[in-house]
Amino acid sequence: MTSTMSNGNGNGTRPSPGARTGPMPSALELLRRPEAGAPAKTKVEEPTSPQLPELPPPSPAGPPGLLSAGQTAALAAPLNRAHVQTRSQAGRSLNYLEGWFAISEANRIFGFDGWQRETIELRCVAEAQRPIGRDQKPGWGVTYIARVRIRLGSQAKGGATLVREGSGAGHGIDTDLGLAHESALKEAETDAMKRALMTFGNPFGLALYDKQQRQVTSSVRQGRASQHQGSRAQAGVGQWVGETGTIGSQVRALGPAGIPAETSAASLVALAPAVVQQLHGAINSLPRLQLETLVSAFRQRFGLTEGAPVAAAITQKQHHDWIEAFLVQVEGREWGNGS
């Protein structure tokens, strides 16, 4: 990142690359969004959803499609409420994301070298003396406005890019005029950057503009996953290996290896492309170890050969039902009866 300033049939479909990075909200909650329960069509076009990653690597943005399937899924995923901050302003409670978190999410989703930030306008619009604090000390109030441009893709001349812009304002109050200017300038630039990034999707705060906040979710599992990551750094991978074994033993109960999946007419009904895409997004939100376990168990349950793309095989109602059962098994501790 650089910053500058200037003024359905079970046989599979064609696989395409996909990736998932970082923890996301509960996969079970993603899967149980309203469209997952919509009646499936018996005859639809072949889903063209991306291939699920076997081992999800970081996926930087870049030509030719600018956004990979994994990045698109990350941008469409609900926003975890744990990342949302609250402040009081003019008697109202406002929800927002901190600037550092927006930058961190941009690095995670687009890649450290996959996006650029440019301040294209920054100017002071107000400067006046004013009393400060309870002691009413003499000081200054300063306001800046800024406009920031976010660019994804190639930096080469003529290369494919995706550009978004946002405007923001910043206010600085201090007894020292210089410090008031500094505070207002930084706040304006950060505010404009967040507004530009917000247009990309929920992880950057788009979900907060919905008054009902239907795309803001709470996930106990995410908090525990973060704790596991900290434990892994301190105590090595033993704890993770033990967790993987526990998950694996739970999933084996869903269907032993080598036994064909249900083949009733209802179970073979093709999934609508939107439902397939939703399944992919839910699975991509799983932590790495759970994702690996799901991929392995799915191969066994539905008789896929090693190396066959799992994403392309998710085309029928039986696949949807099995994946939901998997999520209930591994997330049941947090979700009770799977709701």
C-alpha positions as CSV (number, residue, x, y, z in Angstrom):
1,M,0.0,0.0,0.0
2,T,1.3,3.4,-0.9
3,S,0.0,6.8,0.1
4,T,0.7,10.0,-1.9
5,M,-0.9,13.4,-1.9
6,S,-1.6,15.7,-4.8
7,N,-4.5,18.2,-5.0
8,G,-26.4,-28.7,-10.8
9,N,-25.5,-32.3,-11.8
10,G,-22.9,-33.7,-9.4
11,N,-20.3,-34.1,-12.2
12,G,-18.8,-30.8,-11.5
13,T,-18.4,-27.6,-13.4
14,R,-15.5,-25.7,-14.7
15,P,-13.2,-24.8,-11.7
16,S,-11.8,-21.3,-11.4
17,P,-9.4,-19.9,-8.9
18,G,-10.7,-18.7,-5.5
19,A,-9.2,-17.7,-2.2
20,R,-10.1,-16.8,1.3
21,T,-8.1,-14.8,3.7
22,G,-8.5,-14.1,7.4
23,P,-11.4,-15.0,9.8
24,M,-14.9,-14.1,8.8
25,P,-18.3,-14.3,10.4
26,S,-19.9,-17.6,11.2
27,A,-20.3,-19.9,8.2
28,L,-23.5,-21.3,9.6
29,E,-25.0,-17.9,9.8
30,L,-23.9,-17.1,6.3
31,L,-25.4,-20.3,5.0
32,R,-28.7,-19.7,6.8
33,R,-29.4,-16.4,5.1
34,P,-32.9,-16.3,3.4
35,E,-31.9,-17.2,-0.1
36,A,-30.4,-20.6,1.2
37,G,-33.9,-21.8,1.9
38,A,-35.4,-20.7,-1.4
39,P,-37.0,-23.4,-3.5
40,A,-34.4,-24.9,-5.8
41,K,-35.0,-25.0,-9.5
42,T,-35.0,-28.3,-11.3
43,K,-33.3,-26.9,-14.3
44,V,-30.8,-24.1,-14.2
45,E,-27.6,-23.0,-15.9
46,E,-24.5,-24.6,-14.6
47,P,-23.1,-22.7,-11.6
48,T,-20.0,-20.7,-12.4
49,S,-19.0,-20.1,-8.8
50,P,-15.3,-20.2,-8.0
51,Q,-13.4,-23.2,-6.8
52,L,-12.9,-23.5,-3.1
53,P,-9.3,-23.3,-2.0
54,E,-7.9,-26.5,-0.5
55,L,-5.3,-24.4,1.4
56,P,-6.5,-20.8,1.1
57,P,-3.5,-18.5,0.3
58,P,-3.5,-14.7,0.3
59,S,-5.0,-13.4,-2.9
60,P,-3.7,-10.0,-4.1
61,A,-5.8,-8.0,-6.4
62,G,-4.8,-7.5,-10.0
63,P,-5.6,-7.8,-13.7
64,P,-7.2,-9.4,-15.6
65,G,-10.4,-9.6,-13.4
66,L,-9.1,-7.1,-10.8
67,L,-11.1,-8.9,-8.0
68,S,-10.7,-12.6,-7.6
69,A,-13.6,-14.8,-6.6
70,G,-12.2,-15.1,-3.1
71,Q,-12.0,-11.3,-2.8
72,T,-15.5,-10.9,-4.0
73,A,-16.7,-13.4,-1.4
74,A,-14.8,-11.5,1.3
75,L,-16.3,-8.2,0.3
76,A,-19.8,-9.7,0.3
77,A,-19.4,-11.3,3.7
78,P,-21.2,-9.8,6.7
79,L,-19.3,-7.4,9.0
80,N,-18.4,-8.9,12.4
81,R,-19.8,-6.7,15.1
82,A,-16.6,-7.2,17.1
83,H,-14.8,-4.8,14.8
84,V,-17.4,-2.0,15.2
85,Q,-16.7,0.9,17.5
86,T,-19.3,3.3,19.0
87,R,-19.1,6.9,19.9
88,S,-21.6,9.6,21.0
89,Q,-22.1,12.6,18.7
90,A,-24.7,15.4,19.1
91,G,-26.7,13.2,21.4
92,R,-26.7,10.2,19.0
93,S,-24.8,6.9,19.2
94,L,-22.8,6.3,16.0
95,N,-21.2,3.1,14.8
96,Y,-17.9,3.2,12.9
97,L,-14.7,1.4,12.0
98,E,-11.3,2.7,13.0
99,G,-8.9,3.8,10.4
100,W,-6.2,1.3,11.2
101,F,-8.7,-1.5,10.8
102,A,-9.9,-0.3,7.4
103,I,-6.2,-0.3,6.2
104,S,-5.7,-3.8,7.7
105,E,-8.7,-5.1,5.9
106,A,-7.6,-3.6,2.6
107,N,-4.2,-5.3,3.1
108,R,-5.9,-8.6,3.9
109,I,-8.4,-8.6,1.0
110,F,-6.5,-6.8,-1.7
111,G,-2.9,-7.6,-0.8
112,F,-0.2,-5.4,0.6
113,D,0.8,-4.4,-2.9
114,G,-2.7,-4.7,-4.5
115,W,-4.0,-1.2,-3.7
116,Q,-2.9,2.4,-3.6
117,R,-4.2,5.4,-1.7
118,E,-3.9,8.9,-3.0
119,T,-5.0,12.2,-1.4
120,I,-6.3,14.3,-4.3
121,E,-7.6,17.2,-2.2
122,L,-6.8,18.5,1.3
123,R,-7.6,22.0,2.5
124,C,-8.4,24.0,5.6
125,V,-11.9,25.4,5.5
126,A,-12.1,26.9,9.0
127,E,-9.8,28.3,11.7
128,A,-11.0,30.2,14.7
129,Q,-10.0,30.9,18.3
130,R,-12.2,29.2,20.9
131,P,-12.3,28.3,24.6
132,I,-11.3,24.7,25.4
133,G,-12.3,22.4,28.2
134,R,-13.8,23.0,31.6
135,D,-11.2,25.7,32.3
136,Q,-12.1,27.5,29.1
137,K,-8.5,27.9,28.2
138,P,-7.9,30.0,25.0
139,G,-7.3,27.7,22.0
140,W,-8.1,27.0,18.4
141,G,-10.7,25.1,16.4
142,V,-9.6,24.0,12.9
143,T,-11.5,22.0,10.2
144,Y,-10.1,20.4,7.1
145,I,-11.9,18.6,4.2
146,A,-10.2,15.9,2.1
147,R,-10.8,13.7,-0.9
148,V,-9.0,10.4,-1.2
149,R,-8.8,8.1,-4.2
150,I,-8.4,4.3,-3.8
151,R,-7.0,2.4,-6.8
152,L,-6.8,-1.3,-7.3
153,G,-4.9,-3.1,-10.0
154,S,-1.9,-2.4,-12.2
155,Q,0.2,0.7,-11.6
156,A,1.6,0.5,-15.1
157,K,0.4,3.0,-17.6
158,G,-2.6,1.6,-19.5
159,G,-3.1,-1.2,-17.0
160,A,-6.5,-2.3,-15.8
161,T,-7.5,-0.5,-12.6
162,L,-10.6,0.0,-10.4
163,V,-10.9,3.4,-8.8
164,R,-13.1,4.6,-5.9
165,E,-13.1,8.0,-4.2
166,G,-14.5,9.4,-1.0
167,S,-14.7,12.7,0.8
168,G,-14.3,13.4,4.5
169,A,-13.8,16.1,7.1
170,G,-11.7,16.4,10.2
171,H,-11.8,18.7,13.2
172,G,-8.9,19.7,15.5
173,I,-9.1,21.5,18.8
174,D,-6.0,22.4,20.8
175,T,-4.4,25.2,22.6
176,D,-1.6,25.0,20.1
177,L,-2.6,26.1,16.6
178,G,-0.2,23.8,14.9
179,L,-1.4,20.7,16.7
180,A,-5.0,21.6,15.9
181,H,-4.1,21.7,12.2
182,E,-2.3,18.4,12.5
183,S,-5.2,16.7,14.2
184,A,-7.8,18.0,11.7
185,L,-5.7,17.2,8.7
186,K,-5.1,13.5,9.7
187,E,-8.8,13.0,10.7
188,A,-10.0,14.4,7.3
189,E,-7.7,12.2,5.3
190,T,-8.6,9.1,7.3
191,D,-12.3,9.8,7.1
192,A,-12.1,10.2,3.3
193,M,-10.1,7.0,2.9
194,K,-12.7,5.0,5.0
195,R,-15.6,6.5,2.8
196,A,-13.8,5.4,-0.3
197,L,-13.1,1.9,0.9
198,M,-16.7,1.6,2.2
199,T,-17.9,1.5,-1.4
200,F,-16.2,-1.9,-1.8
201,G,-18.4,-3.7,0.7
202,N,-19.3,-4.8,4.2
203,P,-15.8,-5.4,5.6
204,F,-15.2,-1.6,5.2
205,G,-18.4,-0.5,6.9
206,L,-21.0,-0.5,4.1
207,A,-23.2,-2.7,6.3
208,L,-23.4,0.1,8.9
209,Y,-25.3,2.3,6.5
210,D,-28.3,-0.1,6.8
211,K,-30.3,1.2,9.8
212,Q,-31.3,-2.4,10.6
213,Q,-27.7,-3.6,10.2
214,R,-28.8,-6.9,8.7
215,Q,-25.3,-7.6,7.4
216,V,-23.6,-7.0,10.8
217,T,-23.3,-10.3,12.7
218,S,-21.9,-11.5,16.0
219,S,-19.8,-14.6,16.1
220,V,-18.6,-16.2,19.3
221,R,-16.6,-18.7,17.2
222,Q,-14.5,-15.8,15.7
223,G,-13.4,-14.6,19.1
224,R,-12.4,-18.2,20.1
225,A,-10.6,-18.6,16.8
226,S,-8.5,-15.5,17.6
227,Q,-7.7,-16.9,21.1
228,H,-6.6,-20.2,19.4
229,Q,-4.3,-18.2,17.1
230,G,-2.7,-16.5,20.1
231,S,-2.3,-19.9,21.8
232,R,-0.7,-21.3,18.8
233,A,1.9,-18.6,18.7
234,Q,2.7,-19.2,22.3
235,A,2.4,-23.0,22.6
236,G,3.0,-24.3,19.1
237,V,0.6,-26.3,16.9
238,G,-0.3,-29.1,19.3
239,Q,-3.5,-27.4,20.4
240,W,-4.6,-27.0,16.8
241,V,-3.8,-30.6,16.0
242,G,-6.0,-31.7,18.9
243,E,-8.8,-29.4,17.7
244,T,-8.6,-30.8,14.2
245,G,-9.0,-34.3,15.6
246,T,-12.1,-33.4,17.5
247,I,-13.7,-31.8,14.5
248,G,-12.8,-34.8,12.3
249,S,-14.4,-37.2,14.8
250,Q,-17.6,-35.2,14.8
251,V,-17.7,-35.0,11.0
252,R,-17.2,-38.7,10.5
253,A,-20.6,-39.3,12.0
254,L,-22.1,-37.4,9.1
255,G,-21.3,-40.3,6.7
256,P,-18.6,-42.9,6.6
257,A,-16.1,-42.9,3.8
258,G,-16.9,-45.0,0.7
259,I,-20.7,-45.0,1.3
260,P,-22.5,-43.3,-1.5
261,A,-24.5,-40.2,-0.7
262,E,-28.3,-40.2,-0.7
263,T,-29.6,-40.6,-4.3
264,S,-33.4,-39.9,-3.9
265,A,-34.9,-37.6,-6.5
266,A,-35.3,-34.8,-4.0
267,S,-31.6,-35.0,-3.0
268,L,-30.5,-34.7,-6.6
269,V,-32.4,-31.4,-7.3
270,A,-30.0,-28.9,-8.7
271,L,-29.1,-25.8,-6.6
272,A,-29.7,-22.4,-8.0
273,P,-26.4,-20.5,-8.8
274,A,-27.1,-18.0,-6.1
275,V,-27.4,-20.7,-3.5
276,V,-24.2,-22.3,-4.7
277,Q,-22.4,-19.0,-4.5
278,Q,-23.7,-18.6,-0.9
279,L,-22.4,-22.0,0.0
280,H,-19.0,-21.0,-1.3
281,G,-19.0,-17.8,0.7
282,A,-20.0,-19.7,3.9
283,I,-17.3,-22.3,3.5
284,N,-14.7,-19.7,2.7
285,S,-15.4,-18.0,6.0
286,L,-14.3,-21.1,7.9
287,P,-10.9,-21.0,9.8
288,R,-8.2,-22.8,7.9
289,L,-8.3,-26.1,9.8
290,Q,-12.1,-26.4,9.6
291,L,-11.9,-25.7,5.9
292,E,-9.4,-28.5,5.4
293,T,-11.5,-30.9,7.5
294,L,-14.6,-30.0,5.4
295,V,-12.8,-30.5,2.1
296,S,-11.5,-33.9,3.2
297,A,-14.8,-35.1,4.7
298,F,-16.7,-33.9,1.6
299,R,-14.4,-35.9,-0.7
300,Q,-14.9,-39.1,1.3
301,R,-18.7,-38.6,1.6
302,F,-19.3,-38.0,-2.1
303,G,-16.6,-40.2,-3.5
304,L,-14.4,-37.5,-5.1
305,T,-11.0,-38.5,-6.2
306,E,-8.0,-36.7,-4.7
307,G,-7.4,-33.5,-6.5
308,A,-10.9,-33.2,-7.9
309,P,-12.3,-29.6,-7.3
310,V,-14.7,-29.6,-4.3
311,A,-16.3,-26.3,-5.3
312,A,-17.3,-27.6,-8.7
313,A,-19.0,-30.6,-7.1
314,I,-21.3,-28.6,-4.9
315,T,-24.3,-28.6,-7.2
316,Q,-27.2,-30.6,-5.6
317,K,-29.5,-30.3,-2.6
318,Q,-27.7,-33.2,-0.9
319,H,-24.5,-31.2,-0.9
320,H,-26.3,-28.2,0.6
321,D,-27.8,-30.4,3.4
322,W,-24.5,-32.1,4.1
323,I,-22.6,-28.8,4.4
324,E,-25.2,-27.4,6.7
325,A,-25.0,-30.6,8.9
326,F,-21.2,-30.1,9.0
327,L,-21.5,-26.5,10.2
328,V,-24.0,-27.5,12.9
329,Q,-21.5,-30.2,14.1
330,V,-18.5,-27.9,14.3
331,E,-20.4,-24.8,15.5
332,G,-23.1,-26.4,17.6
333,R,-21.4,-25.4,20.8
334,E,-22.0,-21.7,20.0
335,W,-25.2,-22.1,18.1
336,G,-27.1,-24.5,20.3
337,N,-29.6,-26.3,18.1
338,G,-28.0,-25.0,15.0
339,S,-30.0,-21.8,14.8
